[in-house]
Amino acid sequence: MSARLWDGRSPVLADTSAWMQARRAPQARELLLAAVGRGEVAWCWPVRYELMVDARGAEGIAAVERTLEGLREIAVDRSVQRGVLSSMRELASSGSHGAHRFPLTDLTVAVAAQAAGLDVLHFDRHLERLGERLDVRALWIAGPSA
């Protein structure tokens, strides 16, 4: 399967990796900021935590908060949490040793996107693999070799 690139025109739940790649790549940044301006980018708490941990001091944290406050929050509620656990069980029963061992943020983002009916915007091979396994459309913000 070839990587599916985001064209910037569909609503997405942006993973931390997409935000980080947008910092590095001007074309990715332009796509993401335009979609943010249209209100087509959503976030969930694990992504917000990671972005705040990565921020450089109080000003960086304030910038993250300003950016996300105007966007749609996808709740990581009890049903999403249970969905993460259910996904782990399903992945583990697939027969391959360790098939359920994905970063918890990635699992949570994928399940939250699935519950909200959104695609996942990412720059992370874990999310590409999770999208295939959990039937969630995973879109790269830039090509995987970028």
N, C-alpha and C positions, 0 to 999 in steps of 0.2 A: 504494500500500500504506500502511495506517495504522500508526502506531507501536505496537509491542507492549510493553505495560507489564508489568513483573514484579510478581507478586502476593506475592512474598516466600516462596513455598512450594516452590520447585524449586531443586535444586542448581545452582550457577553458578560460573563463573570470573569474578571481579570485576576489571574493568579499572580502571586508575587513575582514569578519569573518574567511575566509580561511587563510589569512595571519596571523591573530592573533592566530588561533589554531596551525598553523605551528610553531609559537614561543614556544608554550607550549608542543607540542607532537613530540618527535623525529621522529616517523615513518611518520607523516604528513609532517614534515619539509623535510625529505629525498625525499619523493615523489614530493613535490613542487619544491625543489631546482633542482632536476633532470629534471623536465619539464621546469623550467626556463632556464636551461642550453641548452635544445633542442629548445628553442624559442617557446614553446607551451602554454605559459601563456600570456594572454592579460590583459590589465587594462583599466579603464576609469576614467575620472576626479573625480567623487565623491569618488571613492575608494582611489585615490591618496590623496585627501584632508584629508580623515579620517586617513589614515596612517601617514600623516605628522602631524596632530594634536596630534596623539598618540605618536609620536617620542619624545625621551628624549633629547631635545636641538638640537643645530646646527649639531652635529655629527650624530645624529639619522636621522635628515632630509636629510642630505647628503647621508646617507646609503640608505634611501628610494629612493631618486632620482637616485642613481647609479643603483639600482636594476631595477627600472622601465624603465630607459632610453633605455635599450637594448631590451625591449619587445614591442610587438604590442599594439598600442593605438587604442581603439575602440572609435571613435568619438561620443560625445554626442552632435550631431548636431540638427538642427531644426526638422528633421524627428524623431529622437529619443525623443526629447522633446514633440513633438505632439503625439507620440506613448504612452508616459507616461500618458498624459492627456486622450487619447482615452481609455487606459487600466483602468484608474480611473473611467471613465464613464461606461464602460462595467461592472466592478466589482460592482459599485454602483447599476446598474440596475439588478443585480442578485437576488435582493429581500431581502437580508439580510441587516439589518441596520448596517452601518459602514463597509461593505464588501470592500470598496475602501480605507480604512484607513490602509495603510502599510507605513513603513518608506520610505521616498522619495528616499534615496540612494538605497534601495532594489528594488523599482519599476524601477528606472533608470538603475540599473545593469541588471535586468531581461529583460527589453525592449532593451537595448543596445546589450545584448548577442543574443537575438532573431533576431535583425536586422543584426548582424554579422554572424549568423548561428553557434554560439558557445553554448556550455553547460555552465552553471553557476557552479563554484566551490564555496562551501560555508560551513559554520558551523552555520546555522541559520534557525530556524523553519519558519521564515517569508518567506525566499526564497524557502523553500520546498513547502509551501502553494502557493506562487506565481507561481512557476514552474507548479504546477498542474492546476492552473487557467488560465495561459497565454500560456500553451502548450510550455514551455521551459524546457529542461531537466536540472534538478537541481541535482548536485552530491555532496555528503558529502565528505569532505576531511578526516574525521574520523567519526566513528559511533556517532550518536546523543547523546549517553550516555557517550561518552569519556570525 
